[in-house]
């Protein structure tokens, strides 16, 4: 029995992009043990995946945050994490972090075979690596699957996967019923925030809240849709702007759901209209229809995958400077975000109608 440790400290989308890798390993080594080292926030994305045997939900960023609050607690949690990983005696690590510190930690923990990417020579502690300058010209999922070549594994399925328990489904169903939604309703979600992994720069990925409000009003008045505003507590101000600008009344769930509940609610939607971010990739993994709005990021690299024009419509304005996010670097915007600002409400409304 081989024991694999998958390392990915990034956000929701990036973690979902690794699920085809995990499934391919499990298919090739049915008796294998797969551990996953991720950040605390994304644990719900992985917790019900039948291919994953154990989750270590504490990234370097999490430890740094805890350390700033309490040095003792930060050190204690870090040492506990190391003990827990070492106790499993992993044979192989697949490191998607692009950070030499994870490779060094894996080496010190006794993992003999360490696979990953050599980005800017950060793969110096890896035993097997692929040189990259960044992610461009193909989707991140395809980059991730390339790592399997180092294990002589040929993946049979490239689609990201997400699992929901019956308990979470029932909680979401009960919540929607309490908000006046039943099975006959056309339910459309809008995620006007997203992109939390970008921190303060997340706003650069956001279509204007006022346009989301105008779109939601039309979806209600012309299609009779029930509109759910989705987001976390940090996106409360965006949700308020939309709600206070609208003529009709949406169902505002921003900040009212945890990630497990958000996943189950998205599973109840007919369509999700969203910026580039985690909710988009949740919906794609759940085979939900999406209209996504892209600005600085190339959808060919970070968009819905695999792309299916019957399920997904991506809207953007391609400028001479597009995409301005290349090789993990965001250039200063010289065009006042026209790639997003120039997407009009009619265009998004028509995209929703086309998918319906």
Protein Blocks (a to p, Z undefined) as FASTA:
>chain_A
ZZdddddfbdfklmmmmmmmmmmmmmmmmmbccdddddfklmmmmmmmmkbmbdcdddfk
lmmmmmmmomklmmmmmmmmmmmmmmnopabdcdfklpaklmmmmmmnopabacdddeeh
lammpfbdcddfbdehiafklmmmmmmmmnopacfbfcdcddddfklmmmmmmmmmmnop
afkbccddddfeghilnmmmlmmmpccfklmmmmmmmmmmmnopacddeddfklmmmmmm
mmmmpmbdcddfehkacfklmmmmmmmpmbdcddedfklmmmmmnopacddddfkbcfkl
mmccdddfklpccdddddfkbcfbeghiacddfklommmmmpcfklmmmmmmmmZZ
